[in-house]
Amino acid sequence: MDIGGLFGLEGKNVVVTGAGSGMGRAASRLLAELGANVYATVRRHPLDFPVKREIPSELGTREGLDALVAELPPVIDALFVCHGISNSVGMTNGLEVQLTNFLSFRYLTEALLPRMSEGSSVTFISSNGGWEWRERAAACMELIETAGWDEALAWYASHPELTNDGYVFAKQCQNVYVYAKVHDPAFVSRHVRINAIAPGLTKTGLTDDFNRSLTGDAAFGQSVLEDMYLSTWNGRWATPEEMGYPMVVLGSRLCSYVSGQVLYIDWGSAAEWELETILSA
Ligand SMILES: NC(=O)c1ccc[n+]([C@@H]2O[C@H](COP(=O)([O-])OP(=O)(O)OC[C@H]3O[C@@H](n4cnc5c(N)ncnc54)[C@H](OP(=O)(O)O)[C@@H]3O)[C@@H](O)[C@H]2O)c1
């Protein structure tokens, strides 16, 4: 059996954002090895392996996203949206986090949807930090249902608490978007699947930013995060490949009947939190 062929990605046009480092880089590398035509966006980190096209991109602005959309091919078989930033220390960048970590995901997906082929896939990188999405589902839906970039900006302006919540709200919006769009005619009319992975703590280009985002002290931040997320289960940090590889599987033909899923890749942390929440209700 041709194991690589099972992915169904050879000669297919795939787009990966945030491909220069971390999980996006791991996914791009595997996609290139599987023979896909990889259109990879990079910003500060150039790629160190060959792809079909490496496209320098700024994805936190509408202008940057429009420029990227103009560079991409007319038919796309898989879209992997991997870019992201963390909250800054003291959180002055709530809106920047929302635009980078959610609104750009929606914008890019909807701009490229008309080019997605029959049976193609959209896969986001969310986070297990977004697991309490149920508590914010109504607010997420309001934002998801705004028409276009400017209406979304107005929504953020009228919801400062959620905007300033930064990372967690953006990831909750990603999760709700996956659930909301799975049967949307714009997706199912051509059987475009939509899923997300929701990673736990992973050593990547973002690790120092995450560690610093609590107080500015990276060593202290790391110990707090490890206490919160790893100590209860004798856990370890994941590698970028432990996220990027399952993401490729999810976006490939191997998962051709999987849609509307947020796949937590966190060694069961979110599952444990969910059980505790249900039992304590
Ligand atoms: N690491 C974790 O523990 C963890 C856990 C859960 C979820 N996640 C999520 O995983 C995803 C991938 O992040 P990662 O951990 O692999 O970190 P990473 O190595 O920093 O990768 C993120 C990539 O996104 C790019 N990027 C960020 N903002 C951008 C912008 N405005 N325009 C263009 N490119 C931009 C970065 O480009 P440059 O650095 O080159 O500028 C970088 O290559 C993110 O969505 C993150 O929220 C991470």
PDBQT file of the ligand as one rigid body, heavy atoms in Angstrom, charges set to zero:
ROOT
HETATM    1  N1  LIG A 301       2.683  27.022  21.559  1.00  0.00    +0.000 N 
HETATM    2  C1  LIG A 301       1.662  26.697  22.318  1.00  0.00    +0.000 C 
HETATM    3  O1  LIG A 301       1.814  26.255  23.471  1.00  0.00    +0.000 OA
HETATM    4  C2  LIG A 301       0.272  26.833  21.768  1.00  0.00    +0.000 A 
HETATM    5  C3  LIG A 301      -0.785  26.250  22.483  1.00  0.00    +0.000 A 
HETATM    6  C4  LIG A 301      -2.072  26.343  21.954  1.00  0.00    +0.000 A 
HETATM    7  C5  LIG A 301      -2.287  26.981  20.744  1.00  0.00    +0.000 A 
HETATM    8  N2  LIG A 301      -1.236  27.544  20.079  1.00  0.00    +0.000 N 
HETATM    9  C6  LIG A 301      -1.521  28.177  18.779  1.00  0.00    +0.000 C 
HETATM   10  O2  LIG A 301      -0.722  27.548  17.809  1.00  0.00    +0.000 OA
HETATM   11  C7  LIG A 301      -0.641  28.407  16.658  1.00  0.00    +0.000 C 
HETATM   12  C8  LIG A 301       0.761  28.335  16.104  1.00  0.00    +0.000 C 
HETATM   13  O3  LIG A 301       1.641  28.973  17.011  1.00  0.00    +0.000 OA
HETATM   14  P1  LIG A 301       3.018  28.328  17.483  1.00  0.00    +0.000 P 
HETATM   15  O4  LIG A 301       2.831  27.958  18.906  1.00  0.00    +0.000 OA
HETATM   16  O5  LIG A 301       3.475  27.319  16.513  1.00  0.00    +0.000 OA
HETATM   17  O6  LIG A 301       3.955  29.628  17.523  1.00  0.00    +0.000 OA
HETATM   18  P2  LIG A 301       4.953  30.248  16.453  1.00  0.00    +0.000 P 
HETATM   19  O7  LIG A 301       6.126  29.353  16.288  1.00  0.00    +0.000 OA
HETATM   20  O8  LIG A 301       5.231  31.636  16.936  1.00  0.00    +0.000 OA
HETATM   21  O9  LIG A 301       4.110  30.294  15.118  1.00  0.00    +0.000 OA
HETATM   22  C9  LIG A 301       3.184  31.297  14.877  1.00  0.00    +0.000 C 
HETATM   23  C10 LIG A 301       3.455  31.865  13.501  1.00  0.00    +0.000 C 
HETATM   24  O10 LIG A 301       2.460  32.834  13.199  1.00  0.00    +0.000 OA
HETATM   25  C11 LIG A 301       3.095  33.908  12.517  1.00  0.00    +0.000 C 
HETATM   26  N3  LIG A 301       2.347  35.136  12.747  1.00  0.00    +0.000 N 
HETATM   27  C12 LIG A 301       1.877  35.623  13.913  1.00  0.00    +0.000 A 
HETATM   28  N4  LIG A 301       1.235  36.779  13.716  1.00  0.00    +0.000 NA
HETATM   29  C13 LIG A 301       1.308  37.032  12.387  1.00  0.00    +0.000 A 
HETATM   30  C14 LIG A 301       0.857  38.089  11.565  1.00  0.00    +0.000 A 
HETATM   31  N5  LIG A 301       0.171  39.136  12.066  1.00  0.00    +0.000 N 
HETATM   32  N6  LIG A 301       1.121  38.039  10.245  1.00  0.00    +0.000 NA
HETATM   33  C15 LIG A 301       1.809  37.008   9.722  1.00  0.00    +0.000 A 
HETATM   34  N7  LIG A 301       2.274  35.985  10.442  1.00  0.00    +0.000 NA
HETATM   35  C16 LIG A 301       2.030  35.997  11.760  1.00  0.00    +0.000 A 
HETATM   36  C17 LIG A 301       4.466  33.999  13.157  1.00  0.00    +0.000 C 
HETATM   37  O11 LIG A 301       5.338  34.650  12.262  1.00  0.00    +0.000 OA
HETATM   38  P3  LIG A 301       6.701  35.337  12.731  1.00  0.00    +0.000 P 
HETATM   39  O12 LIG A 301       7.051  34.783  14.078  1.00  0.00    +0.000 OA
HETATM   40  O13 LIG A 301       7.669  34.942  11.657  1.00  0.00    +0.000 OA
HETATM   41  O14 LIG A 301       6.445  36.793  12.778  1.00  0.00    +0.000 OA
HETATM   42  C18 LIG A 301       4.809  32.546  13.399  1.00  0.00    +0.000 C 
HETATM   43  O15 LIG A 301       5.518  31.988  12.312  1.00  0.00    +0.000 OA
HETATM   44  C19 LIG A 301      -1.087  29.791  17.136  1.00  0.00    +0.000 C 
HETATM   45  O16 LIG A 301      -2.371  30.051  16.608  1.00  0.00    +0.000 OA
HETATM   46  C20 LIG A 301      -1.160  29.634  18.647  1.00  0.00    +0.000 C 
HETATM   47  O17 LIG A 301      -2.147  30.456  19.203  1.00  0.00    +0.000 OA
HETATM   48  C21 LIG A 301       0.026  27.488  20.557  1.00  0.00    +0.000 A 
ENDROOT
TORSDOF 0
